[in-house]
């Protein structure tokens, strides 16, 4: 019978093993957090806005987030914090489409639900027939990290305190 020779465990191999093991353990937890986060994709204005909005919703949903499309577009930026608290939304994706002679351009913003501030902004342009492809290529690369960092606002009221029980005992005064 022939002896099987096992390579010695080097420091580099040990580090590589632990990094891969930690990454494998961290992936499901990150996915679980994403599945509980709600992201609102707001209505867009401009040419082919409906198709672009549904493409954005599919991309966000594809990364494990729950997409909300029932919240209407708002006029003022101060309303995002209230809407986020009312609908338990971590992030809002808003944008505008512009039609130029030979190209369409889109500017997208990611708003944080907890603070009501802009986390990221990205613009791209392409011929009308290729705008979807340009969006698919760069959306998550430029805005994905901001969507992942977004947080839900704290509840408006603290939860009710549990009832207290005071045992006064049998002592008489």
C-alpha positions as a Markdown table, in Angstrom:
| # | Residue | x | y | z |
|---|---|---|---|---|
| 1 | Unk | 0.0 | 0.0 | 0.0 |
| 2 | Unk | 1.2 | 3.4 | -0.9 |
| 3 | Unk | 1.3 | 6.2 | 1.6 |
| 4 | Unk | -0.5 | 9.4 | 0.8 |
| 5 | Unk | 1.5 | 12.5 | 1.4 |
| 6 | Unk | -0.3 | 15.5 | 2.8 |
| 7 | Unk | 1.1 | 19.0 | 2.2 |
| 8 | Unk | 2.1 | 20.7 | 5.4 |
| 9 | Unk | -0.2 | 23.5 | 6.6 |
| 10 | Unk | 1.6 | 26.8 | 5.9 |
| 11 | Unk | 0.6 | 30.2 | 7.3 |
| 12 | Unk | -0.6 | 31.3 | 3.9 |
| 13 | Unk | -2.9 | 28.3 | 3.6 |
| 14 | Unk | -4.2 | 28.7 | 7.1 |
| 15 | Unk | -5.1 | 32.4 | 6.5 |
| 16 | Unk | -6.7 | 31.5 | 3.1 |
| 17 | Unk | -8.8 | 28.8 | 4.7 |
| 18 | Unk | -10.0 | 31.1 | 7.5 |
| 19 | Unk | -10.8 | 34.0 | 5.1 |
| 20 | Unk | -12.8 | 31.7 | 2.9 |
| 21 | Unk | -14.6 | 30.1 | 5.9 |
| 22 | Unk | -15.5 | 33.6 | 7.3 |
| 23 | Unk | -16.8 | 34.7 | 3.9 |
| 24 | Unk | -18.9 | 31.7 | 3.6 |
| 25 | Unk | -20.4 | 32.2 | 7.0 |
| 26 | Unk | -21.0 | 35.9 | 6.4 |
| 27 | Unk | -22.9 | 35.5 | 3.1 |
| 28 | Unk | -26.2 | 34.0 | 4.5 |
| 29 | Unk | -26.4 | 36.7 | 7.2 |
| 30 | Unk | -26.0 | 39.5 | 4.8 |
| 31 | Unk | -28.7 | 38.0 | 2.5 |
| 32 | Unk | -31.0 | 37.6 | 5.5 |
| 33 | Unk | -30.6 | 41.3 | 6.4 |
| 34 | Unk | -31.3 | 42.3 | 2.8 |
| 35 | Unk | -34.4 | 40.2 | 2.7 |
| 36 | Unk | -35.9 | 42.2 | 5.6 |
| 37 | Unk | -35.0 | 45.6 | 4.2 |
| 38 | Unk | -37.7 | 47.4 | 2.2 |
| 39 | Unk | -36.6 | 49.6 | -0.7 |
| 40 | Unk | -39.1 | 52.0 | -2.4 |
| 41 | Unk | -38.6 | 52.5 | -6.1 |
| 42 | Unk | -40.3 | 55.8 | -6.8 |
| 43 | Unk | -42.1 | 56.6 | -10.1 |
| 44 | Unk | -39.8 | 58.3 | -12.6 |
| 45 | Unk | -40.6 | 61.1 | -15.0 |
| 46 | Unk | -39.6 | 61.0 | -18.7 |
| 47 | Unk | -39.6 | 58.8 | -21.7 |
| 48 | Unk | -40.0 | 55.0 | -21.1 |
| 49 | Unk | -40.2 | 55.7 | -17.3 |
| 50 | Unk | -42.4 | 52.7 | -16.6 |
| 51 | Unk | -40.0 | 50.2 | -18.2 |
| 52 | Unk | -36.9 | 51.7 | -16.5 |
| 53 | Unk | -38.7 | 51.7 | -13.1 |
| 54 | Unk | -39.6 | 48.1 | -13.4 |
| 55 | Unk | -36.0 | 47.2 | -14.5 |
| 56 | Unk | -34.7 | 49.0 | -11.3 |
| 57 | Unk | -37.2 | 47.1 | -9.2 |
| 58 | Unk | -36.1 | 43.8 | -10.6 |
| 59 | Unk | -32.4 | 44.6 | -10.0 |
| 60 | Unk | -33.0 | 45.6 | -6.4 |
| 61 | Unk | -35.3 | 42.5 | -5.8 |
| 62 | Unk | -32.6 | 40.3 | -7.4 |
| 63 | Unk | -30.2 | 41.3 | -4.6 |
| 64 | Unk | -32.6 | 40.1 | -2.0 |
| 65 | Unk | -34.4 | 43.3 | -1.0 |
| 66 | Unk | -38.2 | 43.7 | -0.7 |
| 67 | Unk | -39.3 | 46.3 | -3.3 |
| 68 | Unk | -42.1 | 48.7 | -2.6 |
| 69 | Unk | -43.6 | 50.4 | -5.6 |
| 70 | Unk | -46.9 | 51.6 | -4.1 |
| 71 | Unk | -45.5 | 54.9 | -2.6 |
| 72 | Unk | -46.2 | 57.9 | -4.9 |
| 73 | Unk | -43.5 | 60.3 | -6.0 |
| 74 | Unk | -43.1 | 63.2 | -3.5 |
| 75 | Unk | -42.4 | 66.9 | -4.3 |
| 76 | Unk | -40.3 | 67.9 | -1.4 |
| 77 | Unk | -37.2 | 66.1 | 0.0 |
| 78 | Unk | -38.3 | 66.6 | 3.6 |
| 79 | Unk | -41.1 | 64.0 | 3.2 |
| 80 | Unk | -38.8 | 61.0 | 2.8 |
| 81 | Unk | -38.2 | 60.7 | 6.5 |
| 82 | Unk | -41.9 | 60.6 | 7.3 |
| 83 | Unk | -42.6 | 58.2 | 4.5 |
| 84 | Unk | -39.8 | 55.9 | 5.6 |
| 85 | Unk | -41.2 | 55.8 | 9.1 |
| 86 | Unk | -44.8 | 55.3 | 7.9 |
| 87 | Unk | -44.0 | 52.5 | 5.5 |
| 88 | Unk | -40.9 | 51.0 | 7.3 |
| 89 | Unk | -38.6 | 51.7 | 4.3 |
| 90 | Unk | -34.8 | 51.7 | 4.5 |
| 91 | Unk | -34.1 | 53.4 | 1.1 |
| 92 | Unk | -35.8 | 55.3 | -1.7 |
| 93 | Unk | -34.6 | 55.1 | -5.3 |
| 94 | Unk | -35.7 | 58.2 | -7.2 |
| 95 | Unk | -34.7 | 59.6 | -10.6 |
| 96 | Unk | -35.3 | 61.6 | -13.7 |
| 97 | Unk | -35.1 | 60.6 | -17.4 |
| 98 | Unk | -34.2 | 63.2 | -19.9 |
| 99 | Unk | -34.7 | 62.9 | -23.7 |
| 100 | Unk | -32.0 | 64.4 | -25.9 |
| 101 | Unk | -31.7 | 64.3 | -29.7 |
| 102 | Unk | -29.8 | 61.0 | -29.9 |
| 103 | Unk | -29.4 | 59.9 | -26.3 |
| 104 | Unk | -31.5 | 59.5 | -23.2 |
| 105 | Unk | -29.9 | 60.2 | -19.8 |
| 106 | Unk | -31.0 | 59.1 | -16.4 |
| 107 | Unk | -29.9 | 60.5 | -13.0 |
| 108 | Unk | -30.7 | 58.3 | -10.0 |
| 109 | Unk | -30.5 | 59.1 | -6.3 |
| 110 | Unk | -30.6 | 56.8 | -3.2 |
| 111 | Unk | -32.2 | 58.4 | -0.2 |
| 112 | Unk | -31.6 | 57.0 | 3.3 |
| 113 | Unk | -34.8 | 56.2 | 5.3 |
| 114 | Unk | -33.2 | 56.8 | 8.7 |
| 115 | Unk | -31.9 | 60.3 | 8.0 |
| 116 | Unk | -33.7 | 61.5 | 4.9 |
| 117 | Unk | -30.4 | 62.3 | 3.2 |
| 118 | Unk | -28.9 | 61.4 | -0.2 |
| 119 | Unk | -26.5 | 58.4 | 0.1 |
| 120 | Unk | -25.5 | 58.2 | -3.5 |
| 121 | Unk | -26.1 | 59.7 | -6.9 |
| 122 | Unk | -25.4 | 58.2 | -10.4 |
| 123 | Unk | -26.0 | 59.4 | -13.9 |
| 124 | Unk | -25.6 | 57.6 | -17.2 |
| 125 | Unk | -26.7 | 58.2 | -20.8 |
| 126 | Unk | -27.1 | 56.0 | -23.9 |
| 127 | Unk | -29.1 | 55.8 | -27.1 |
| 128 | Unk | -32.7 | 55.1 | -26.3 |
| 129 | Unk | -32.5 | 51.4 | -27.3 |
| 130 | Unk | -29.4 | 50.8 | -25.2 |
| 131 | Unk | -30.4 | 52.7 | -22.0 |
| 132 | Unk | -31.6 | 49.5 | -20.3 |
| 133 | Unk | -28.3 | 47.8 | -21.0 |
| 134 | Unk | -26.3 | 50.8 | -19.6 |
| 135 | Unk | -28.6 | 50.8 | -16.5 |
| 136 | Unk | -28.1 | 47.1 | -15.9 |
| 137 | Unk | -24.3 | 47.4 | -16.3 |
| 138 | Unk | -23.8 | 50.2 | -13.8 |
| 139 | Unk | -26.8 | 50.4 | -11.4 |
| 140 | Unk | -25.6 | 48.0 | -8.7 |
| 141 | Unk | -22.0 | 48.9 | -9.2 |
| 142 | Unk | -22.6 | 52.6 | -8.4 |
| 143 | Unk | -25.7 | 52.5 | -6.1 |
| 144 | Unk | -25.7 | 49.0 | -4.6 |
| 145 | Unk | -23.5 | 49.8 | -1.7 |
| 146 | Unk | -25.6 | 52.8 | -0.7 |
| 147 | Unk | -28.8 | 50.7 | -0.8 |
| 148 | Unk | -27.1 | 48.1 | 1.4 |
| 149 | Unk | -26.0 | 50.8 | 3.9 |
| 150 | Unk | -29.4 | 52.4 | 4.1 |
| 151 | Unk | -31.3 | 51.9 | 7.4 |
| 152 | Unk | -34.9 | 52.0 | 8.5 |
| 153 | Unk | -35.8 | 54.9 | 10.7 |
| 154 | Unk | -36.4 | 54.2 | 14.4 |
| 155 | Unk | -40.1 | 53.9 | 15.3 |
| 156 | Unk | -41.9 | 57.1 | 16.1 |
| 157 | Unk | -42.9 | 55.9 | 19.6 |
| 158 | Unk | -41.0 | 53.6 | 21.8 |
| 159 | Unk | -42.7 | 50.2 | 22.3 |
| 160 | Unk | -45.0 | 50.0 | 25.4 |
| 161 | Unk | -43.2 | 49.0 | 28.6 |
| 162 | Unk | -44.0 | 45.6 | 30.0 |
| 163 | Unk | -46.3 | 45.8 | 33.1 |
| 164 | Unk | -44.6 | 46.1 | 36.4 |
| 165 | Unk | -45.3 | 43.9 | 39.4 |
| 166 | Unk | -44.4 | 45.3 | 42.8 |
| 167 | Unk | -44.5 | 42.8 | 45.6 |
| 168 | Unk | -45.2 | 44.8 | 48.8 |
| 169 | Unk | -45.2 | 41.7 | 50.9 |
| 170 | Unk | -47.3 | 41.2 | 54.0 |
| 171 | Unk | -45.8 | 43.9 | 56.1 |
| 172 | Unk | -48.3 | 46.2 | 57.8 |
| 173 | Unk | -47.5 | 49.8 | 58.5 |
